[in-house]
Amino acid sequence: MRPLDLWPPLAHIRSMLEGPPVRRPAAGPAREGEPAAAEAGAPTDLLLPLTELARRREALAARGFGARWAPGRLLSVLCEGRMLGVLLDRLLPDGRWQGWLAVGEADWAGAWDVLLEPQDEPFEPLFGVVQAWNPVTLVPSPQLCARVLGELSATRLAAVRAVADEWAAQRVGAPAGTVQATPAAPGQIALRSVAGCFTVLTGTPLAAEGDPRADYQGLYQQAARRLAQSATPMARTAGAPLRGAAQSMHGSGRGGAGQRHGEDDGGPLRRFFRRLGGGAGGFRGTWGPALGVLALVLVVQNAGLLPALHGGDDDAMRLRDAPPTAPAAPQVDARVRWKPGTDMADAARLLQTAGAQAVAGPDGQGRWSLRLLQPQDGLAVLRSSPLVDAVELP
């Protein structure tokens, strides 16, 4: 199949991703000498798509999503002057968000591109294809100019995660279910099952040779890398003012104390003895040593009273005699053993899809103990995953 048989052409996609950012003219009446929309293309080809596009945009505007980032939300972000779509998956411990690129070229979809369906509306039509094979990380920052343009339900997000797990599994040589038996057919999409419990709309696998979608995926992989690289300086820039302010406050505190007290950095006791000894306007003559000895006696006597004030040995004895409390054993719903070569990041995504939490492991047999939010559904997801070697009940 020739690249131009898929829409939009690959050359156009490359220019949009790698060429200079294009400023779109503002909407309004056509200028004199310019063709109107009806003259630029056949009305029968544009009427229905434009009507459907207007309906979806109106529904999206009426929904009015807030600006809060959350798993399953569809974002538009700005990267090097170009607008990209991202479906958020989860928040990482370091404050970054993990997700997948979302695009609008349904003709170029492969077996691990999930097409959003009417049940997912309202969402921005330009980001209606989630590239589960193309993960990306983001740092919330004003430079992204992020806007929320859709939101998937928990079930649909779990389906996208299952497709991503399937893609990760086939990278390490695990069988990819029914995907291997599907012939390559660029431009065609179909419903298929994933993880034994979800139905998704995807494209077909890529051919071993001559498939134009290989170059298409390479372009978007580069776009994901540029987006991730732009997120790293943003994180450093966001953290620099806080670190600088803390260092400034710490330094000013030391400097201010030195200016106010001069050489009085040895603590209150040393300052007291210095004044008794005659330094800095203290007592002079024969009274200085006598008062110093008296103050030393008082300090020693008070130090001897401290154990009695704080309970002394009685409290220590009571604490030693108290029986230790045994920690409660964690609830274990299943034990799972991963296949050799499984990436822990892919395993973590699978656990999140199954609603599972690792509470212990691995044991001597390489098994991890899990707690499941929904045991029946979670066991079904784990048993159907190509990443899992065995699932055992406690």
N, C-alpha and C positions, 0 to 999 in steps of 0.2 A: 504494500500500500504506500502511495506517495504521501509525503508530509502535508501537501496542500489539500489532501482529501479530508483532513481534520480541521475543525474550526475552533478558534482562530488559527491562522497559519503560524508555524513555528518561528518564522522570521519576525512576525509581529510580537509574539511573546518575548523573544529575545530583545527586541528593541525596547519593550516596556520594562524589562528587568535590568538590562545592562546599558541602554542608551541614556542620554540626558533626560532628566525629568521633564515631562511635557505639561505645560500649563493649559488646562482646558478652558476654552472660552466660556464666559458666563452665559447662562441660558437667556434667551430672548429672541426677538424676531430676527429673521435672516437679513443680512445686509444686502444692499443692492448689488446684483451681479453674482451672489452666491446661491447655489441651489437649495431649495427647501428640503425638509426631511423626506417628503413624498417623492421629490425628484431624484434624491440620492439613491433610493432603492425602491423596489416594487412595493406598492401599498399592501398587496396580499401577503408579502413576507414580513412586513413590519407591524401591521396593525395589531394582530393578536399578541406577539411578544411585547410590544410597547404597552398594550392594555394590561397584560399580566404583570409587567414590571411596575406599572403605576399602582396596581392593586396591592402588590406586596410592599411597596415603599409606604403606601398609606397605612397599611396594617402595622408596619414597623414603627412609624411615627406615632400612631395611636397607642401602641404598647408602652412607649416611653421607658426604656430600661434605665436604671440608675447607673452611676459611674463605678460602683463597687465591683472589684474583681472577685470572682468565685469560680470554682470548678464547673465546667460546662458552659461558661459564657463565651460568646463569640465576639472577638475584638477586631477593630481596625486600628493598625498602628502605623506610624510614619517611620520609614527607614531610608535614609539618603534621598529624601524628597519623593519617595514612592510609597503608596499605600498598600499594605499587606494585611491579610487576614490571619488571625490566630485563634484557635480553639483552646481554651485553658483546660488543663488536666488537673494539676495539683500544685500546691505551694510547697517548695522545698525548705528544709531547715535553715538554709542560709538566706532566706528572704526572696529568692528567685522563684519565678513561676515556670512550670514546664507545660508544654502543649504541643500542638501540631499546626503547621501552616494550613490555611484554608484558602482555596482559590475558586475560580468560576468556570474553568474549562472542562466541562463534563465530557467532551469528545476525547480528551486525552487521559481519561481515568484508567487506572490499572486495577489489579486485583486487590490492592490495599488502599485504594481511594474510596472513601465512604461518601456517597451522595446523600445530602440531606433531603428529607421527604416532607410532604404536606403536614405530617404530624409534628414536625419540628418548627413550623411557622409560629410567629413571624421571625424572619432572619433576612439579612442582606443577601440578595440573590448573587452578588458578585463573589460571595464567600460560601457558596453552597456545596463545595467539594472539599472534604477534610482529608489531607494527605497523612494518613496514619503511618506511613513509611518515612515521614520527614519531620522528626521531632525538633523542637526549638525551645530555648530558654529565654525568659524575659525578666527584666528588673523594672518594676513600676517607676516611671519617671515622667516628668512633664514634657521632656523632649519627644516622647513617643506620640503625644497628642492622641492617646487611646480613647476610643469610644466603644461602648457596648452595643452591638448590633444584632444580638440574638442570644438565646439560651437553650441548651439542650436539657432534657429531663435526666434524672439519675440513671434510668434504664438505658436511654440512648447513649449517654456518655459511657456506660459500661460496655455497650456494644462496640463503640469506637475503640475503647481500651482492648477489647478482645481481639479486634482486627490488628491493632498494634502488637499485641502479644504474638499473634499468629505470624506477623511479618518478622518479628524478632526471632521466633523459633526457626523459621526456615533459613535464616541467615547462618545458624549454627548447624544446619544439616537435618533438622527435624522435619518430618513430613508435615505438609501444610493442608491436610484434610482434602477437601474436594477441589482445592485450587489447582493442584497438579494435574488433575484429569480434565481441566477446562482448556480448550484450545485458545491460542492467542487470536484475538479479533479486535484490533484497534477501532475505536468509535462505537463499540457495542457495550451495553450495560445490562445487568440482570440481577435478580434477587438471589441471594445464597445464604446459607446458614453458617454461623461461626460459633465456636465454643459449645455447640450442641444446644444452645438455648436462645440465640439471637438471630434475627433475620436482617440483613443489611443489603443495600443496593450498591454494587460496585461494578468496576470494569472487569476486563479479562487479564490474565497474566501476560507479561511481555514475551515476545518471541526471542529465541536465542540470538538471532541475527536479523538485521534489517528492520527492526521495529523503531519507528520514529519517536515513540514515547520514551526511549532511553535517553535521547538528547534533551527531551522535555524535562525529565526528572533531574537530569544534571543541572539544568538552569535553576530549578527551584531548590536544589540542594545548596547551590552557591548562594542563593538568596537567604536561605536559613542560616548559613554560616555568617553572612554579613550582618544579619539581624542579631545573632548571638554575640558577634564581636562588638557591635555598637552598644550592646547592653553592658559589657564589662567596663568601659570607661564611664558610663553613667553611674554604675555602682560606686566606682572610686570617687567620682565627683560628688555624689550624694553623701559619702562618708567623710570626705575631706573637711567640710565646714565643721562637722561635729567634733572630729579629732582636733582640728585647729583651735576651736573654741575651748575644748577641755585643756589643751596644752597651754593656751593663753591664760585661762583662769588659774591653772596650777602654777605657772611661772609668775603671774602677777601676785599670787598669794605669797610666794616666797619672797619676792622683791619687796612687797609692802611691809611684811613683817620685819625684814632687815632694816628698812628705812625708819620704821616706828621705834624699834627697840635697840638699834645699833648693835652692840655686842651681846645683847641679852638673849642668845640662842641656846644657852645651856640649861634652860628649864627654870621653874620658880624656885626650887631649893638652892640651886647654885647662885641665882640672883640674890636670894636672901642672905646667904653666907658672904657674898661679895659686899653687900651693904654693911653687914656686921663688921667686916674686916676693914672698912673705910673706903672702899672703892665706890665710885659714882655717887659721892655725897653721903656715904653711910656713916655709921657711928665710928668715932675716932677715940683714941686714948685707951685706957685700961679697961673700959666697959666692953669693948668689942670682943676680946677672947672669952670673957666670962659669959656674955650673952650667947656666944656661939656654942659653948659647952652645954648651957642650959637647953638650948634648942635641940641639940643632938640627943640629950637624955629624953626629952619629950618624944622625939621621933621614935626612939627605940622602944619606949614604953607602949606607945600606940601600936607599933608593929606587933608587939606581943599580944595585944588584944584582938587582932584581926581574926585568928582562927575561932575564937569564942563567938565573935559577932556573926560569923558565917556558918556556924554549926559544928566546925571542927571535925573530929574523927567520927562523931556520931552519925552525921549525914553520910560520910563515906562508907561506914559500916552498914547503914540501912540500904544504900544502893548496891553494895556487894551481896547482901543477903536476899535482895529481891529476885524472885524466880524469873528467868528470861522468858519472854513471850515468843512463841514460835510463829513465824510468818505463815499466813494462810496460803495454801497451795493454789496456784492459778488454775482457772478453768481451762480444760483442754478438750476441744471438740474433734480434732483430727490431727494426724501426724503425716507429714508430707516429705517425700524424698525427691530432690530435683535430679534431672538427667545430667550426666557429666557435660561440662562446658557451658552450663546455663549461666548467663550474666545475672548478677544479683539485682541490677536495676530493672531488668525485664521481670525477674521473679517478684520484685516489690510491686510492680504495676499489676501483675496477675493477682497478688494478694489483695490489692486495693479493689480490683474488679470483683473478686469473690467475696468482698466484705470480710476479709480475714485479717487477724493480727497475730504475729509471731510472739509467743510468750516464753519460749525456751528453745534451746537447740544450738547447733546440731548435737545429737547424742552420738554414741559409739557407732551406730549404724547409719549416720548421716541424715537422720530424720529431724524435722523441725516440728515443734508442738504449736498448734494454731488454735485460736479462739475465733469462732464464726458468729457473725451477727445473725445470719439466716442459715442455719446448718444445712438444710436440705438444698437450697439454691447454691450455697457456697460449695458444697461437695460436688454438685453437678458441674460447676465451672472448673474446679480443680481437676476432676477426673477426665474432663474433655480437653484439657490443655496439653499441647505437645511438649511443654516444658517440664511436665511432672512425670517422674518415673513410677511412683507408687503413692497411693493415699490409703492410710490405715486409720481405723477407728480405735480410740483408746479402750 
